[in-house]
């Protein structure tokens, strides 16, 4: 995945120009802090883009977040579940796939309830809805 500074989320479809656009898993999300923990555990230095997720967020724990509502800027997402790591994680770094199976290390997937533009630096927080 190539990092970008902004994107557009479409309600009930996902991130425009994403491979999963219109599919069941609209957006995939990983946590910067959890990724850093994985890198420390493995004594590795793999860029988070290797995870191939749509959003890298900071300050949120995604573990056990199924059903929770997440605000990204003015957009609203609902977490549908855990994203399980695939064999490409082994290609990125030996042992990464297995390490990611603990505590939702592969991140989460969500559906877009309210779409709109998103950009690096947007506020990201759990909603009480």
N, C-alpha and C positions, 0 to 999 in steps of 0.2 A: 504494500500500500504506500502511496505517496502522500505525505502529510500536506494538508491544505489549511488555509487560514479561515475559510468560511464555507458554508454549504446551505442547502435548502431542504428542509424536511417537509414532506407532503403528508397531510392527514390520511391515515389508513393505507399508506403506501410505503413510507420510509424516506431514506436519503436519496435524493436524485443522483443519478449516475452511479449508484451503488449496484454491485452484483446481485444483492438481495432485494432490490426495489420491487415492490408489489408482492413480495413473498410473505411468509408467516412471520419471519423475524425481521422487522423493519430496520432496526438499528442494533448494532452490537457495541457494547460499552466495556471498557476496562478502567481500572483505577490505577493512577500513577503510583500511589503508595504501595498497593499490592504488587505491582510490577517490580518496584524497587526491592521489596522483600524477596521476591523470587530471584532476582539478580544477585542479591546478597547471599542467599542460601546456596545458589549454584556457583558463586564466585565467577559470575559471568557479566558481560557488558553488551547485552543485546538491545538494540533500539526497540522501543515499544511498537513501532510500526510493523515489526515482524509478526505481531499478534494478528494483524489484519483486521482490527476492530474499526468501527466507524468513529467512535468517540473515545478520547482519553480524558478522564475527569480526575479532579483532585479534591481531596477533602471529604470523600464519601466512601463508606464501606458497602460494597455491593453484596456481600455474603448474606444469604437468606432474605433477599429483597423482593422475592416473587410477590407480585400484586401491588407493590408500592408505586407511588406516583412521583415522578421526577420532573422538575422544571429545569429547562435549559434555555436561558434567556426568556423569551416569551412563549416558547414551545413547551408542550406537556407530553411526557412519555409515560407509559405504564410498563413496568418490568414484568415480562412473561416467564422468565426463568433463567437458569444458569446456562452459560455458553461453555460447552465441553471442548477442551483443546483437541485439535486434530494432529495427524502425523506430521504436518508441516512444522509443528513446533519442535519436533526432533531434528528436522533439517536445519532449523534456526540455531539450536544448541542441544547437544545430547543431554537427556534427562529433563528437559524443559516440559515436555508433554506430561510426564508423570508428576512433576512438581506442581503443575497447574491444576491437577485434579483435586487438590486440597483447598478448602475454604474459598471456593468459587474463584480460584486463581485465573481461570479462563475468562472471567467477567460475566456479564449478563446480556440478555437480549430484551428488547422492548418494542412495543408498538407505539406509533405516533397517534396521540389523541388530538393534539392541536399542533398543526404545522407552522412553518415560517422559517425565516432565516436564522442561522446560528453562526457563531464566529468564535475563534479563540479569544478567551477572556470573558465570555459570557458567564453570568452567575449560574451556578449549578447547585440545586438544593432539593431535598426531599420536600414534598408538598404534604399538607395535612388533609387533602381532599380524600 
